């Protein structure tokens, strides 16, 4: 083709919505065109790049005994109801109704469809192992599509599903896919790192994400400078940091604290440090209201809370809601005397004494809080974010953090779908 006939619509100016270099360059160089929020046309140059990436992926999947199929984009609700995910997947799922009133979704993933295929055709263990994959469009109604192709509502994904006789077969398939993904990303020239991750709505209890290290990455990973430990910060294990407790056995005391709204405020007022206070966070977990406690200098990890209190959606309660339910503003919240609300505390608070917390009344706080004495029914879990500079949970080395872009993930799903 002659250059004068090529469709390469370059741009002089960067579109306002393009905030990161990759998005800006793809638009300016004429590789993609925005159709709607999170939806793009791959123009000729972009399609050529996509085809080359797909070629690498196909070669590695075929080499790992994968067989390529192509499943439909639209999927019947009945399959998702059978797996229990029709109601569980949430607002990210695009749902449609045909002219006969039958419900479908635009596939965000294809576990249900591929399992339905296999239950119809697999009749003997002699047909196993079986690995089926596809390269297909996926659809997820992202709340805030952004960063160009990095977080879109329509995107191209390779998904492979293995069917095995036993746990040993699952372990082998997992390792072979782990190795195949590593080869794909190496052949694409990417600087990447596999990290332990959360499985989300896909399910399973063991999973690795493959993260490309990049300053503009949406995810934060924690990794050890002395061993191979690396994890998405959402699930990175946070070991309790020892703290020299004063063993304060004084009785609980309610004090007046005018105009106190933050942890820093109460620390200045008391002449103390954040490590000796309780940060009380009220959260909505689906239809439940829960309180999560962490040390005053820590942040709550929503994903870890969901593992302790299973729910589909979890968010911090807003100020108006807190005032309505508790009768006090967020800066005055505390667990002491709170009734009919489940309370979960981070491991660092277990056994602590001499702590300060809100009294659920504006302008007042409790001091001399003894966790065992005042809150005997609280359960303790790892509920906080891991911070850079802390000790590695495996070897005791130093944790460092980096930004990353998720480019792949492998899951051990067990029998979740095959049953």
Buried (B, 14 or more C-beta within 10 A) or exposed (E): EEEEEEEEEEEEEBEEBBEBEBBBEBBBBBBBBBEEEBEBEBBEBBEEEBEEBEEBBBBBBEEBEBEEBEBEBEBBBEBBEBBEBBEEBEEEBBBEEEEEEEBBBBBBBBBBBBBBBBEEEBEEEEEBBBBBBBBBEBBBBBEEBBBBBBBBBBBBBBBBBBBBEEEEBBEBBBEBBBEBBBBBBEBBEBEBBBBBBBBEEBBBEBBBBBBBBBEBBEBBBBBBEEEEBBBBBBBBBBBBBEEEEEEBEEEBEBBEBEEBBEBEBBBEBBEBEBBBBBBBBBBBBEEEBBBBBBBBBBBBBBBBBBEBBEBEEBEBBEEEEBBEEBEBBBBBBBBBEBEEEBBBBBBBBBEBBBBBBBBBBBBBBBBBBBBEEBBEEBEBBBBBBBBEEBBBBEEEBBBBBBBBBBBBBBBBBBEBBEE
